[in-house]
Amino acid sequence: MKVLKTVESVRLFVQKNKAEGKVLGFVPTMGALHDGHISLLKAGMKDCDVLIVSIFVNPLQFNDLNDLNLYPRTPEKDMEMLEDAGCDMVFMPAADEIYPDKPNFTYALGDLEYKLEGKFRPGHFQGVAHVVDRLFSIVTPDKAYFGVKDYQQVLIIKKMVSLTHAKVEIIPCATLREFDGLAMSSRNARLTPEQRAGAGVIYQTLSQVPEMAKKMDVKNVKDWVEDRINNTPFMQVEYFEMADPETLDTLFHLANGKSVGLFVAVFCGKVRLIDNLFFVF
C-alpha cells in the first residue's frame, strides 16, 4: 500500500494506473476510520481495479472551530485498517496541498444546502463541495463511494458533480450499524461509556416511526420522536424532520405509496450525531 502526501505524487500514480487501463475507485474520508469506511472500500473492490482512500480533515466544512479541534485523529490505526482491507494507495495531504489558495467562490447548490443539516451548519456544504471537487480533480477517479448516513451530503456531491461535469460516478452505500443500531461514525469514539449506552435510542426510535405514522399525524409523530430521545439521559434532539427523499422538502402530510425520509440530529452530551431512515408510507 502506497502512502502519498503530495498532489504531484498522486497524479503520477493515477496517470500510471490509467495508462494501464485500470478502473480507479475512490473513498474520501476524514480519518478516524471504522468498519463503515472499510465497507465503502470493499464495495469499491467489487467494481474497480485500484482503490484509493484520502484522509484529510477538511477545515472548510466545520462551522464550529471546537468541533474541528476535537475531531478524532487516529492515523496509525487508520493505516493498519486500510492495509488489512487491501487499499492500494492512501492520500494524506497537508492543508496547503489541498488549498494552496483559499477558495474564493461558491457553488450554486440551490436550496438543498440550506435544509436540514445546512440550516444548523451554515457553510458546511460549501466546504464539502470544495474539498470533494478538489480531491476529484487530483485523483480523477472513475467511481467514488459515500455512505448514506450522510445522505444530504451525497445529494450535495451529486449536485456539485453536475455543476462541474466531473467524469465520476457517485455510488451511495448503505449505513453500517453497531449492535444496538447506532450508525457507525468517527464521532462515536468521543462518547463516554454512559453516553454510548443510550445512543442506540436514535435508530431504535426512527425504526418505530413507520408504525407510529399509521396511528398519528406528522406533528404528533415528531413530538413522539423528540420526547422519546430527549427522555434518554445525555440526549437532546437538535432537529427531526420527515422529508421528501429527493428534494428534502419537509412533509406535513404523508401520502399512501410515497417515500418518506426521516432525518435527525442529536446531541449526546457535546457530541453531535446524525442518522436517517427511509420507508414507503
C-alpha positions in Angstrom: 0.0 0.0 0.0 1.4 3.4 -1.0 1.1 6.4 1.2 1.3 9.6 -0.7 1.3 13.2 0.6 1.6 15.5 -2.4 -0.7 16.3 -5.3 2.1 15.6 -7.8 2.8 12.1 -6.5 -0.9 11.2 -6.6 -1.2 12.4 -10.2 1.8 10.3 -11.2 0.3 7.3 -9.5 -3.1 7.9 -11.2 -1.5 8.5 -14.6 0.4 5.2 -14.5 -2.6 3.2 -13.5 -4.9 4.8 -16.0 -2.3 4.2 -18.8 -2.6 0.5 -17.9 -6.4 0.7 -18.4 -7.3 0.3 -14.7 -10.6 1.5 -13.2 -10.0 3.7 -10.2 -12.2 3.7 -7.1 -12.0 6.5 -4.5 -13.2 6.8 -0.9 -12.7 10.3 0.6 -12.5 10.3 4.4 -11.5 12.4 7.3 -9.8 9.5 9.0 -10.7 8.0 12.4 -11.7 5.0 10.3 -14.3 2.4 11.3 -15.9 -0.6 9.7 -18.3 1.7 7.8 -15.4 3.2 5.9 -14.0 -0.2 5.2 -17.4 -1.3 3.8 -17.0 1.5 1.3 -13.6 0.2 0.3 -14.9 -3.3 0.0 -17.8 -2.1 -2.2 -15.2 -0.4 -4.5 -13.2 -3.6 -4.8 -16.1 -5.3 -6.5 -16.1 -2.6 -9.3 -12.6 -1.3 -9.5 -9.0 -2.4 -10.1 -7.3 0.2 -7.9 -8.7 1.6 -4.6 -7.6 5.0 -3.3 -8.5 6.4 0.1 -7.9 10.0 1.1 -7.5 11.1 4.8 -7.9 14.8 5.2 -9.8 16.7 8.0 -11.3 19.5 5.9 -11.3 22.7 7.9 -13.8 24.4 5.4 -16.7 22.1 6.4 -16.5 22.9 10.1 -18.6 25.8 11.2 -17.5 25.2 14.8 -13.8 25.5 15.4 -14.1 23.5 18.6 -15.6 20.6 16.7 -12.7 20.7 14.2 -10.2 20.6 17.0 -11.9 17.7 18.8 -12.4 15.7 15.6 -10.8 12.2 16.3 -7.4 11.6 14.6 -6.0 8.1 14.6 -3.5 7.9 11.7 -1.6 4.8 12.8 -4.8 2.7 13.3 -6.2 4.0 10.0 -3.1 2.8 8.1 -3.4 -0.6 9.7 -7.0 -0.9 8.8 -6.5 0.2 5.2 -3.6 -2.1 4.7 -5.5 -5.1 6.1 -8.5 -4.2 3.9 -6.4 -4.2 0.7 -6.3 -0.5 -0.1 -3.8 0.3 -2.9 -3.0 3.9 -2.1 -3.7 6.4 0.7 -3.5 10.2 0.0 -2.7 12.1 3.2 -2.2 15.7 2.2 -1.5 18.7 4.4 -3.9 21.6 4.2 -1.7 23.6 1.8 -1.7 20.8 -0.7 -5.5 20.8 -0.9 -5.8 24.6 -0.6 -2.7 26.4 -1.9 -5.0 29.4 -2.1 -8.2 29.9 -0.1 -11.2 29.2 -2.3 -12.9 32.5 -3.4 -16.1 31.2 -5.0 -19.2 29.3 -4.1 -21.1 26.5 -5.8 -24.7 27.1 -6.9 -26.1 24.3 -4.8 -29.6 25.7 -4.6 -31.8 25.5 -1.6 -30.5 22.0 -0.9 -27.6 23.4 1.1 -29.9 25.3 3.5 -32.2 22.5 4.5 -31.8 20.0 7.4 -28.0 20.0 8.2 -27.5 23.2 6.2 -29.9 25.1 8.4 -27.9 24.2 11.5 -24.4 24.2 10.0 -24.1 27.3 7.7 -21.4 27.0 5.1 -20.9 23.3 5.8 -21.9 22.0 2.4 -19.9 24.7 0.5 -16.9 23.3 2.4 -17.8 19.7 1.5 -18.3 20.7 -2.2 -14.9 22.5 -2.3 -12.9 19.6 -0.8 -14.6 16.9 -2.8 -14.3 18.8 -6.0 -10.6 19.4 -5.3 -10.0 15.8 -4.4 -11.8 14.6 -7.6 -9.6 17.0 -9.7 -6.5 15.4 -8.1 -7.5 11.7 -8.1 -9.7 11.8 -11.2 -11.5 8.6 -10.1 -13.9 6.6 -12.2 -16.1 5.8 -9.2 -16.4 7.4 -5.7 -18.1 5.8 -2.7 -20.0 7.6 0.0 -22.1 6.3 3.0 -25.8 7.3 3.1 -25.6 8.1 6.8 -24.6 11.4 5.4 -27.5 11.3 2.9 -27.7 15.0 2.3 -24.0 15.2 1.7 -24.4 12.6 -1.1 -27.1 14.7 -2.7 -24.8 17.8 -2.4 -21.9 15.9 -4.0 -24.1 14.7 -6.9 -25.2 18.3 -7.4 -21.6 19.6 -7.4 -20.6 16.9 -10.0 -23.5 18.0 -12.2 -22.2 21.6 -12.0 -18.5 20.8 -12.6 -19.2 18.0 -15.2 -16.7 15.8 -13.4 -16.5 12.4 -15.1 -17.0 10.3 -11.9 -19.9 8.0 -10.9 -21.1 8.6 -7.3 -22.1 5.4 -5.6 -24.1 5.6 -2.3 -23.5 2.7 0.1 -25.6 1.5 3.0 -25.1 2.7 6.6 -23.3 0.2 8.8 -24.6 0.0 12.4 -23.4 -1.1 15.8 -25.1 -3.9 17.7 -27.8 -1.6 19.0 -28.5 0.2 15.8 -26.3 3.3 16.3 -24.9 4.4 12.9 -21.2 3.9 12.8 -19.4 7.3 12.9 -16.0 8.6 13.7 -17.6 10.8 16.3 -18.8 7.8 18.3 -15.3 7.5 19.7 -15.9 10.7 21.6 -18.9 9.3 23.6 -18.3 8.3 27.2 -19.4 4.7 28.1 -22.5 6.2 29.8 -23.4 8.2 26.7 -22.7 5.3 24.4 -25.1 3.1 26.4 -28.1 5.2 25.5 -27.1 6.3 22.0 -28.9 3.3 20.3 -32.2 5.0 21.1 -31.7 7.2 18.0 -32.1 4.4 15.5 -34.4 2.4 17.6 -36.8 5.4 17.7 -36.5 6.0 13.9 -37.3 2.3 13.3 -40.6 2.7 15.1 -41.8 5.7 13.1 -43.3 3.8 10.1 -45.7 2.1 12.5 -46.3 5.2 14.6 -47.1 7.2 11.4 -50.1 4.9 10.8 -51.6 6.0 14.1 -50.6 9.7 14.3 -50.3 12.7 12.1 -46.9 14.1 11.3 -46.8 16.7 14.1 -47.6 14.1 16.7 -45.0 11.7 15.3 -42.4 14.4 15.5 -43.4 15.2 19.1 -43.2 11.5 20.0 -39.7 11.1 18.4 -38.3 14.1 20.2 -39.8 13.2 23.6 -38.5 9.6 23.4 -35.0 10.6 22.5 -34.9 13.7 24.9 -36.0 11.5 27.8 -32.9 9.4 27.3 -30.0 10.5 29.6 -27.5 12.8 27.8 -29.6 13.1 24.7 -31.1 16.3 23.1 -32.6 16.4 19.7 -31.4 19.3 17.5 -33.9 18.6 14.7 -36.1 15.8 13.5 -37.8 16.1 10.1 -39.9 13.9 7.9 -38.9 15.0 4.3 -39.1 14.1 0.7 -36.0 11.9 -0.1 -35.3 13.7 -3.4 -35.9 17.4 -2.5 -35.6 17.2 1.3 -38.7 19.4 1.5 -40.5 19.0 4.8 -43.5 16.7 4.7 -46.5 18.0 6.6 -48.8 15.1 5.5 -47.9 11.6 4.3 -49.5 10.1 1.2 -50.0 6.4 0.6 -47.3 4.8 -1.6 -44.9 7.8 -1.2 -41.4 7.5 0.0 -40.6 9.3 3.3 -37.1 10.2 4.6 -36.6 10.5 8.4 -33.7 12.8 9.3 -32.4 13.5 12.8 -29.5 15.3 14.5 -29.0 14.6 18.2 -26.5 15.9 20.8 -25.3 13.2 23.0 -23.5 15.3 25.6 -21.4 17.6 23.4 -21.1 15.0 20.6 -23.4 15.6 17.6 -24.8 12.5 15.9 -26.9 12.3 12.8 -29.0 9.4 11.3 -31.7 8.7 8.7 -34.1 6.1 7.7 -36.4 5.7 4.7 -39.8 4.0 4.3 -42.8 3.9 2.0 -46.0 5.0 3.7 
